[in-house]
Amino acid sequence: MPENSSERYISGLDLLGLKLTEMADFPAEPVKVEDSTFDQFVQKYSLTVIDCWAPWCGPCRIVGPIVDALAKEYSGKVVFGKLNTDENPAVSGRFGIMAIPTMLVVKQGKLVDQIVGAVPKAKIEAVLKKYM
């Protein structure tokens, strides 16, 4: 039985069959995404950015810390994932990724944008703001 008013409110919403995603479900750091988890990941959250990278890729190492910082700054609004293209070729093929780093911007489970190359943080934020 819920003990406080917010727990009672949330339980009441659950009874109505509404899907709830609590703030704790919005990670403040990028989530490892794989071919087998990609669809579930992009459908779980309303707005996701998947950083497609590889360990040998120099520009990917430049973008990595930017993605980490954005994940913290946009926690609760955007969820970031990281997909190693060497280990997960199905997603790369599905979206025609020909160069890395490539960031897939997915809203409501649908690809809405791609950011290709080592771009500045401001460019990534400008793209995100179009879909928030």
C-alpha positions, 0 to 999 in steps of 0.5 A, spaced: 500 500 500 502 506 498 505 510 504 505 518 501 501 522 497 505 521 491 506 514 491 498 514 491 498 518 485 502 514 481 499 508 483 492 511 481 495 512 474 498 505 474 491 503 475 488 507 469 493 503 465 498 509 463 505 508 461 509 511 466 517 513 465 520 515 472 526 520 472 530 514 475 529 511 468 533 516 464 540 515 465 545 520 466 550 517 462 550 513 455 547 506 455 551 501 451 546 499 446 547 492 441 543 490 435 539 485 440 537 491 444 537 497 439 529 497 438 527 496 445 532 502 447 529 507 442 522 505 444 523 505 451 524 513 451 521 518 447 527 521 444 534 518 444 541 519 441 545 513 439 552 514 438 555 509 433 562 509 434 568 504 434 574 503 438 579 505 433 576 511 430 580 517 432 574 522 431 569 518 435 574 519 441 573 526 440 565 526 440 565 521 446 566 526 452 561 530 448 556 525 448 558 523 456 557 531 458 550 531 454 547 525 457 548 528 464 546 535 461 539 533 458 538 527 463 530 526 464 529 529 457 534 525 452 537 518 453 544 517 450 546 510 447 553 508 444 553 502 439 560 499 437 559 498 430 564 493 429 560 489 434 553 490 432 553 491 424 546 490 423 544 497 426 549 500 422 547 496 415 539 498 417 541 505 417 546 505 412 551 508 416 557 509 412 562 513 416 563 514 424 562 517 428 554 517 426 549 519 431 542 517 430 536 521 433 530 517 434 524 520 436 518 516 438 522 510 435 523 513 429 529 515 426 528 523 425 535 525 424 543 523 423 549 527 425 555 525 421 562 526 423 566 529 429 561 536 430 562 541 436 557 540 442 553 546 440 551 543 433 549 536 437 545 541 441 542 545 435 539 538 432 536 536 439 533 542 440 529 541 434 526 535 437 525 537 444 
